[in-house]
Amino acid sequence: MVRTALRVILDAEPDLEVVGEASTGAEAVSVVRATRPDVVLMDVRMPEIDGIRATEQILGGMAEPPRIVVVTTFENDSYVYDALRVGAAGFLLKRAAAEDLVAAVRLVARSDSLLYPAAVRGLAAEHARRAPAAAPPWAARLTEREAEVLRQVATGATNAEIAGRIGVGPATVKSHVAAVLAKLGARDRTQAVILAYESGFVRAG
């Protein structure tokens, strides 16, 4: 029923098309490899393998993997954080309104900002307090400007917002973000924020 509702909502948009569905984690991996979508909505808890393992297998087994959004009932679910750590681009609550669902898919496809940045920051900060890490080796490789951009990314700011804050053009910010992701070994902005908080490079409050 949930998948049917999602399909109806997304297929009603002229710029979106649902190319496949799956009822288990293992099936999800197979369907994604066969259809090669741009964005995947992945339930966190599924039979056979859960959404976290399915996310790992998809991201680790494809040269150009899709962006994955995990779908969950509770935003503070530890499964959500685990999914973000392995590379999910964000999460979406099952009770989200139709317009929020559509906006989330479009935002993740653009990858210009975090999906629900306050919630992502909250999860990252909470888990960082539980398991503080030593100073990250990648921090020394960041230039002063790149470090500044990473701190801005961790606030959930878009490229345009960061550009306005630090006084450069959006294209320059985009280049800095790409350099930061490469030096962190992060797949996207969400994973960069997780790494920044877990390492203590960015602290809550």
Legacy VTK file of the C-alpha trace (Angstrom):
# vtk DataFile Version 3.0
C-alpha trace
ASCII
DATASET POLYDATA
POINTS 205 float
0.000 0.000 0.000
2.806 2.399 0.834
4.626 1.648 -2.424
1.422 2.130 -4.391
0.846 5.511 -2.770
4.418 6.598 -3.486
4.139 5.526 -7.107
0.874 7.416 -7.621
2.304 10.590 -6.099
5.591 10.508 -8.019
4.211 9.382 -11.366
1.774 12.309 -11.263
4.729 14.700 -11.625
5.732 15.488 -15.227
9.459 15.390 -14.474
9.457 12.194 -12.367
9.010 8.554 -13.322
8.960 5.468 -11.108
11.025 2.812 -12.904
10.790 -0.057 -10.430
9.588 -1.423 -7.097
10.863 -4.042 -4.658
9.408 -5.792 -1.609
12.675 -6.971 -0.008
16.162 -5.594 0.445
17.703 -8.183 -1.841
15.125 -7.473 -4.524
15.809 -3.762 -4.175
19.484 -4.302 -4.989
18.587 -6.304 -8.090
15.968 -3.828 -9.292
18.310 -0.869 -8.861
21.083 -2.589 -10.797
18.653 -3.432 -13.597
16.864 -0.078 -13.880
19.654 2.337 -12.818
17.425 5.051 -11.311
18.640 8.486 -10.277
17.009 8.338 -6.821
15.972 5.391 -4.638
13.442 5.516 -1.795
14.633 2.723 0.513
12.630 1.424 3.460
14.876 0.990 6.485
13.350 -2.295 7.643
12.731 -4.985 5.042
12.855 -8.788 4.792
15.996 -10.726 3.799
18.391 -7.783 4.131
17.490 -4.446 5.677
17.711 -1.056 4.026
21.127 -0.346 5.495
22.749 -3.425 3.974
20.878 -2.893 0.713
22.152 0.696 0.616
25.722 -0.512 1.188
25.453 -3.086 -1.578
24.026 -0.607 -4.077
26.522 2.141 -3.344
29.466 -0.233 -3.223
28.576 -2.230 -6.293
27.858 0.390 -8.947
30.210 2.755 -10.748
27.558 5.498 -10.822
25.141 4.636 -8.013
21.861 6.438 -7.432
21.153 8.793 -4.579
19.402 6.866 -1.809
16.822 8.278 0.596
15.824 5.993 3.456
12.157 5.992 4.418
11.362 5.586 8.090
8.675 6.003 10.716
10.815 7.790 13.311
13.501 10.337 12.488
15.591 9.460 15.553
15.701 5.771 14.689
19.259 4.454 15.033
18.725 2.676 11.708
18.447 6.085 10.043
21.825 7.189 11.331
23.410 3.906 10.298
21.989 4.356 6.806
23.387 7.884 6.598
26.785 6.638 7.734
26.978 4.083 4.929
26.078 6.663 2.308
22.347 7.387 2.180
21.791 10.963 1.013
19.031 11.624 3.532
15.850 10.284 5.039
12.130 10.820 4.662
9.364 10.162 7.166
6.560 7.850 6.053
4.033 10.416 7.245
5.474 13.134 4.996
2.993 15.064 2.885
2.877 14.391 -0.855
4.438 17.756 -1.694
7.294 17.094 0.754
7.954 13.726 -0.856
8.184 15.257 -4.325
10.361 18.120 -3.095
12.681 15.662 -1.349
13.214 13.578 -4.482
13.991 16.682 -6.531
16.349 18.089 -3.889
18.298 14.864 -3.543
18.559 14.534 -7.320
20.140 18.022 -7.452
22.361 17.263 -4.422
22.769 20.976 -3.720
21.784 20.790 -0.055
20.964 18.487 2.830
17.546 16.914 3.119
16.110 18.023 6.498
19.430 19.555 7.617
18.391 20.193 11.233
17.471 16.543 11.732
20.687 15.315 10.088
22.748 17.655 12.275
20.862 16.486 15.357
21.500 12.823 14.620
25.169 13.477 13.852
25.706 15.532 17.009
23.976 12.947 19.202
26.085 10.070 17.944
29.266 12.140 18.046
28.717 12.724 21.774
28.331 8.995 22.326
31.476 8.035 20.448
33.969 10.915 20.149
36.739 10.279 17.649
40.353 11.410 17.440
41.332 14.326 15.218
40.666 13.292 11.606
43.684 12.883 9.307
41.823 14.650 6.497
41.533 17.910 8.460
45.168 18.803 7.816
44.634 18.374 4.079
41.869 20.971 3.890
42.754 24.510 2.909
41.470 27.290 5.132
38.701 28.070 2.652
37.727 24.407 2.295
37.494 24.068 6.066
35.236 27.119 6.119
33.052 25.641 3.384
32.755 22.318 5.269
31.580 24.156 8.378
28.992 25.961 6.277
27.868 22.698 4.655
27.409 21.295 8.156
24.856 24.026 8.862
22.756 22.736 5.963
23.436 25.746 3.748
23.061 25.492 -0.028
25.866 26.505 -2.390
24.133 29.819 -3.036
23.797 30.500 0.697
27.427 29.618 1.332
28.504 31.876 -1.526
26.652 34.787 0.051
28.150 34.133 3.464
31.797 33.866 2.421
31.775 36.301 -0.488
32.492 34.082 -3.505
30.472 32.836 -6.467
28.308 29.677 -6.337
30.527 27.998 -8.927
33.531 28.527 -6.656
31.625 27.044 -3.727
30.693 24.044 -5.850
34.377 23.475 -6.613
35.297 23.777 -2.943
32.561 21.307 -1.957
33.844 18.816 -4.533
37.376 19.175 -3.151
36.141 18.709 0.418
34.225 15.546 -0.479
37.285 14.121 -2.228
39.595 14.822 0.723
37.111 13.369 3.222
36.384 10.361 1.044
32.708 11.288 1.406
30.096 10.296 -1.140
28.014 13.453 -0.719
27.206 16.387 1.557
25.293 14.274 4.041
28.204 11.897 4.568
30.551 14.875 4.888
28.402 16.308 7.681
28.351 12.941 9.468
32.162 12.714 9.243
32.599 16.313 10.380
30.556 15.756 13.529
31.866 12.280 14.350
35.465 13.480 14.111
34.858 16.533 16.266
35.786 18.868 13.388
32.346 20.414 13.831
30.730 20.457 17.253
27.119 20.895 18.290
26.038 24.217 19.645
LINES 1 206
205 0 1 2 3 4 5 6 7 8 9 10 11 12 13 14 15 16 17 18 19 20 21 22 23 24 25 26 27 28 29 30 31 32 33 34 35 36 37 38 39 40 41 42 43 44 45 46 47 48 49 50 51 52 53 54 55 56 57 58 59 60 61 62 63 64 65 66 67 68 69 70 71 72 73 74 75 76 77 78 79 80 81 82 83 84 85 86 87 88 89 90 91 92 93 94 95 96 97 98 99 100 101 102 103 104 105 106 107 108 109 110 111 112 113 114 115 116 117 118 119 120 121 122 123 124 125 126 127 128 129 130 131 132 133 134 135 136 137 138 139 140 141 142 143 144 145 146 147 148 149 150 151 152 153 154 155 156 157 158 159 160 161 162 163 164 165 166 167 168 169 170 171 172 173 174 175 176 177 178 179 180 181 182 183 184 185 186 187 188 189 190 191 192 193 194 195 196 197 198 199 200 201 202 203 204
